[in-house]
Amino acid sequence: MRKFMTAALATAMILPAGLAVAGGPEDIAKARIGYYRLLGLEMDGLAAMAKGEIDYDAEAAKGHAANLSVLTQYSPKGLFAPGTSNADLPGQTRALPVIWENMAAMGEKGAAFRSAVAELAAVAGDGREALGPAVGKLGGTCKACHDDFRAKDY
């Protein structure tokens, strides 16, 4: 019985990933949007602390940074399947077709983002003075990618 439950749990954990791909371009775009929303949610909490909009909380800052670090371990390559740009799915995504024309540049921007997350994680619990510049650098990596690869509107 224990082996059956373990196998069932493993299957349940694997199956949704397979279904997302089988679901087609719309599902892939939705998954990509969801991934970036998670990144944004964590970044928003850090930015609010860095700007003084909310009180600095070392544990909360470290938690947001840790969540970002975990998210950078996920490889979003599968979320950039051909046929999932805003030209393919108008009104559903802001991903510009240039992503697929220049995946190397997209990868470089992703590497800069991951590096900035690592730097942020190292100082997140060290006070607002340390957090501010790290959040600014991380935000700059987000902006660089948005400027080149994301449409302003749907």
C-alpha positions in Angstrom: 0.0 0.0 0.0 2.8 2.4 0.9 4.5 1.8 -2.5 1.1 2.5 -4.2 0.7 5.8 -2.4 4.3 6.8 -3.2 3.7 6.0 -6.9 0.4 7.9 -6.9 1.9 10.9 -5.3 4.9 10.9 -7.7 2.5 10.6 -10.7 0.3 13.5 -9.3 3.4 15.7 -9.1 4.7 14.9 -12.6 1.3 14.9 -14.4 0.5 18.6 -14.3 3.8 19.5 -16.0 3.0 17.2 -18.9 -0.6 18.5 -19.1 0.6 22.1 -19.4 2.7 21.2 -22.5 -0.1 19.1 -23.9 -2.6 21.9 -23.3 -1.1 24.0 -26.1 0.4 27.5 -26.5 -2.2 29.3 -24.4 -1.4 27.1 -21.4 2.3 27.6 -21.8 1.9 31.4 -22.0 -0.3 31.3 -18.9 2.3 29.3 -17.0 5.0 31.8 -18.1 2.9 34.7 -16.9 2.4 32.9 -13.6 6.1 32.3 -13.1 6.9 36.0 -13.7 4.0 37.0 -11.4 5.6 35.0 -8.6 8.9 36.8 -9.2 7.1 40.1 -9.2 5.3 39.3 -6.0 8.5 38.7 -4.2 10.2 41.7 -5.7 7.2 44.0 -4.7 7.7 43.2 -1.1 11.4 43.9 -1.2 10.9 47.1 -3.2 8.3 48.4 -0.7 10.8 47.9 2.1 13.7 49.4 0.2 11.6 52.5 -0.6 10.4 52.9 2.9 6.7 52.3 1.9 6.6 49.6 4.6 8.7 49.0 7.6 11.9 47.1 7.0 11.7 43.6 8.4 14.9 41.5 8.1 13.1 38.2 8.3 10.5 39.2 5.7 13.3 40.5 3.4 15.3 37.3 3.8 12.2 35.3 3.0 11.4 37.3 -0.2 15.1 36.9 -1.2 15.0 33.2 -0.5 11.9 32.7 -2.5 13.5 34.6 -5.4 16.6 32.4 -5.1 14.4 29.3 -5.3 12.6 30.6 -8.3 15.9 31.2 -10.1 16.6 27.5 -9.8 13.7 26.8 -12.0 14.5 26.7 -15.7 11.8 28.6 -17.6 13.1 27.4 -21.0 9.9 25.3 -21.5 7.8 28.4 -20.9 9.2 29.9 -24.1 7.9 27.4 -26.6 7.6 28.7 -30.2 4.1 29.9 -30.9 3.6 31.7 -27.6 4.5 35.3 -28.4 2.1 38.2 -28.4 2.0 37.9 -32.3 0.8 34.3 -31.9 -1.5 35.0 -28.9 -2.7 38.5 -29.2 -4.2 39.9 -26.0 -2.9 37.0 -24.0 0.8 37.7 -23.5 3.2 40.6 -23.8 6.1 38.4 -24.8 7.6 39.9 -28.0 8.6 37.7 -31.0 12.1 39.0 -30.7 12.6 36.6 -27.8 12.6 33.7 -30.2 14.8 35.6 -32.6 17.5 36.2 -30.0 17.4 33.6 -27.3 21.1 34.2 -26.5 20.4 37.8 -25.4 17.4 36.6 -23.4 19.7 34.1 -21.7 22.2 36.8 -20.9 19.6 38.9 -19.3 18.4 35.9 -17.3 22.0 35.3 -16.1 22.2 39.0 -15.0 18.9 38.6 -13.1 20.1 35.4 -11.3 23.4 37.1 -10.4 21.5 40.1 -9.0 19.2 37.8 -7.0 22.2 36.1 -5.4 23.7 39.5 -4.5 20.4 40.6 -3.0 20.0 37.4 -1.0 23.4 38.0 0.5 22.4 41.4 2.0 18.6 41.1 2.4 18.8 40.8 6.2 21.4 43.5 6.6 19.1 46.6 6.9 17.3 48.9 4.5 20.6 50.6 3.6 22.0 47.4 2.2 18.7 46.3 0.7 18.1 49.4 -1.3 21.0 49.2 -3.8 20.6 45.5 -4.2 16.9 45.9 -5.0 17.8 48.7 -7.4 20.2 46.5 -9.2 17.7 43.6 -9.4 15.0 46.0 -10.7 17.5 47.2 -13.3 17.8 43.6 -14.6 14.0 43.3 -14.8 13.7 46.6 -16.6 16.4 45.6 -19.1 14.5 42.5 -20.1 11.2 44.3 -20.2 12.6 47.0 -22.4 13.8 44.5 -25.0 11.4 41.6 -24.7 8.0 42.6 -23.3 5.3 44.8 -25.0 4.0 47.6 -22.9 0.4 46.5 -23.4 -1.5 43.3 -24.3 
